[in-house]
Amino acid sequence: MKRTLIAYISIAVVSGFLFLGFSNYKTGSKESKLQLQSEILKLENGYGYQIKLDNKLIIRQEFIPILQGKKPFTTSQDAKRTAERIIYKLQKRESPILTIPELRELKIPEFNLN
Amino acid sequence: MKYIYNMKEKVNHIKMLTMASLTLCLMASCSSDDDEDLGNWTDKSVFDGSPRSGSAYFTIGNIGYSGTGYDGEDYLSSFWAYNMDDDYWSQKADFPGTARNAAAGFTISGKGYIGSGYDGLDELSDFYSYDPSTNLWTAIATFPSTPRRSALAFGINGYGYFGTGFDGDNDRKDFWKYDPSTDSWSELVGFGGDKRRAATTFTINDIVYMGTGVANGVYLLDFWAFDPATESWTQLLDLDEEDDYSIARSNAVGFTLNDYGYIATGTSGGTLRTIWEYDPSSDTWEAKTDFERTSRQDAVVFSNNVRTFIGLGRTGSLYLDDLEEFFPYDEYDDED
């Protein structure tokens, strides 16, 4: 009986450590979030953005993505929302590629002409 | 009495087992929930996603451009530029044609061209030019012969050259010339090599070298030089001339660096990481240090004869951190 109890207590302790291990893993994951920042660029006739990872420039966008021609964002808020979407996607380990439906959803006026 | 005691013990066993399994279940459900929320953390890559294959690419000055491709689910039309000097990317104007992969890309006089390819149903023959100074795409004359994918293309001396490839039924051996001043195509005669798809080219001092590729499951060994001044082809030594050559492959990338030619990655039964260096003065090949990253076919290469970046195109768009610069003369260092 005692032996069995000790056995179960050991199992409980091991399970506890396992659980703690999982919790640590979770915290670790949260801490390992990518260090991504966006900066809004004030351009001659509008706004752009750049994305940095660990303070290293990885994406610089002086013109609205997808759109033909060199049209910057009209407002800094448009640029900011778009940059934040890219960071959101990168944090989810998704490709930073932006699509027309996404830019519509972000209410970028150039994609909501209709 | 002993019997009852045992019964109690059994009940205890069952209670504790139930609790233990409940705990384990809870832990299991916790962790699986977190997997869904947080995604997969095992890959150290910044950018993740399904593999992208068969993107078209070209280089203008110090900017590499790459777009289209297939991510395993969708054919893509997004288009990116990589600044080789400052090491950053920008998403440019979308490729205006049908989303596709296995398209051909080339540069003529400071403009990029992408055309042909495969949209999941059909081989294609439409072509577009990209002007980096305006970020605008323009449709050009449609390729007048059989639509195809996995064709070969290069630009030199103000003209584009496009040929070989797979038309859906057969591999091709015809070559065509595109003249941007008249926006017209004309057939080029005189290529004596075999029909093929997924071949590779590089240009050294105004001579274009062409080889590799596959036809009917056979990796081709013939190797050619094209002189654009006379538009004539000359056959060079085969790619298995020396016993230790293992150059034959398809879906490789070709590039030029410091006046040597290179054929890298690709597939020959399995995907390859090997890089071979071509010396045009002796018509000989030498193996260089294998590409550091996972082997893959249909890589992307940006090269301007001064610097070269090879990317594996492993991503929904591009693994932006997946490019590696190639230094052919440096000692191998696995720490960098």
HADDOCK unambig.tbl for C-alpha pairs under 7 A between the chains (distance, minus, plus):
assign (segid A and resid 19 and name CA) (segid B and resid 27 and name CA) 6.73 0.50 0.50
assign (segid A and resid 57 and name CA) (segid B and resid 88 and name CA) 6.16 0.50 0.50
assign (segid A and resid 58 and name CA) (segid B and resid 87 and name CA) 6.97 0.50 0.50
assign (segid A and resid 58 and name CA) (segid B and resid 88 and name CA) 4.50 0.50 0.50
assign (segid A and resid 58 and name CA) (segid B and resid 89 and name CA) 6.09 0.50 0.50
assign (segid A and resid 59 and name CA) (segid B and resid 88 and name CA) 5.23 0.50 0.50
assign (segid A and resid 59 and name CA) (segid B and resid 89 and name CA) 4.68 0.50 0.50
assign (segid A and resid 59 and name CA) (segid B and resid 90 and name CA) 5.65 0.50 0.50
assign (segid A and resid 60 and name CA) (segid B and resid 88 and name CA) 6.62 0.50 0.50
assign (segid A and resid 60 and name CA) (segid B and resid 89 and name CA) 6.21 0.50 0.50
assign (segid A and resid 60 and name CA) (segid B and resid 90 and name CA) 5.49 0.50 0.50
assign (segid A and resid 61 and name CA) (segid B and resid 90 and name CA) 5.45 0.50 0.50
assign (segid A and resid 65 and name CA) (segid B and resid 91 and name CA) 5.20 0.50 0.50
assign (segid A and resid 65 and name CA) (segid B and resid 92 and name CA) 5.44 0.50 0.50
assign (segid A and resid 65 and name CA) (segid B and resid 93 and name CA) 6.18 0.50 0.50
assign (segid A and resid 66 and name CA) (segid B and resid 91 and name CA) 6.85 0.50 0.50
assign (segid A and resid 66 and name CA) (segid B and resid 92 and name CA) 5.73 0.50 0.50
assign (segid A and resid 66 and name CA) (segid B and resid 93 and name CA) 4.18 0.50 0.50
assign (segid A and resid 66 and name CA) (segid B and resid 94 and name CA) 4.68 0.50 0.50
assign (segid A and resid 67 and name CA) (segid B and resid 93 and name CA) 4.95 0.50 0.50
assign (segid A and resid 67 and name CA) (segid B and resid 94 and name CA) 6.81 0.50 0.50
assign (segid A and resid 68 and name CA) (segid B and resid 93 and name CA) 4.76 0.50 0.50
assign (segid A and resid 68 and name CA) (segid B and resid 135 and name CA) 6.18 0.50 0.50
assign (segid A and resid 68 and name CA) (segid B and resid 136 and name CA) 5.30 0.50 0.50
assign (segid A and resid 69 and name CA) (segid B and resid 93 and name CA) 6.99 0.50 0.50
assign (segid A and resid 69 and name CA) (segid B and resid 134 and name CA) 5.58 0.50 0.50
assign (segid A and resid 69 and name CA) (segid B and resid 135 and name CA) 4.73 0.50 0.50
assign (segid A and resid 69 and name CA) (segid B and resid 136 and name CA) 5.18 0.50 0.50
assign (segid A and resid 70 and name CA) (segid B and resid 134 and name CA) 6.30 0.50 0.50
assign (segid A and resid 70 and name CA) (segid B and resid 135 and name CA) 6.09 0.50 0.50
assign (segid A and resid 90 and name CA) (segid B and resid 47 and name CA) 6.45 0.50 0.50
assign (segid A and resid 92 and name CA) (segid B and resid 38 and name CA) 6.98 0.50 0.50
assign (segid A and resid 92 and name CA) (segid B and resid 39 and name CA) 6.53 0.50 0.50
assign (segid A and resid 93 and name CA) (segid B and resid 46 and name CA) 6.63 0.50 0.50
assign (segid A and resid 93 and name CA) (segid B and resid 47 and name CA) 5.31 0.50 0.50
assign (segid A and resid 93 and name CA) (segid B and resid 48 and name CA) 4.87 0.50 0.50
assign (segid A and resid 94 and name CA) (segid B and resid 47 and name CA) 6.11 0.50 0.50
assign (segid A and resid 94 and name CA) (segid B and resid 48 and name CA) 5.35 0.50 0.50
assign (segid A and resid 94 and name CA) (segid B and resid 49 and name CA) 5.71 0.50 0.50
assign (segid A and resid 95 and name CA) (segid B and resid 47 and name CA) 5.84 0.50 0.50
assign (segid A and resid 95 and name CA) (segid B and resid 48 and name CA) 6.21 0.50 0.50
assign (segid A and resid 95 and name CA) (segid B and resid 49 and name CA) 6.29 0.50 0.50
assign (segid A and resid 95 and name CA) (segid B and resid 315 and name CA) 6.76 0.50 0.50
assign (segid A and resid 95 and name CA) (segid B and resid 316 and name CA) 5.47 0.50 0.50
assign (segid A and resid 95 and name CA) (segid B and resid 317 and name CA) 5.82 0.50 0.50
assign (segid A and resid 97 and name CA) (segid B and resid 317 and name CA) 5.83 0.50 0.50
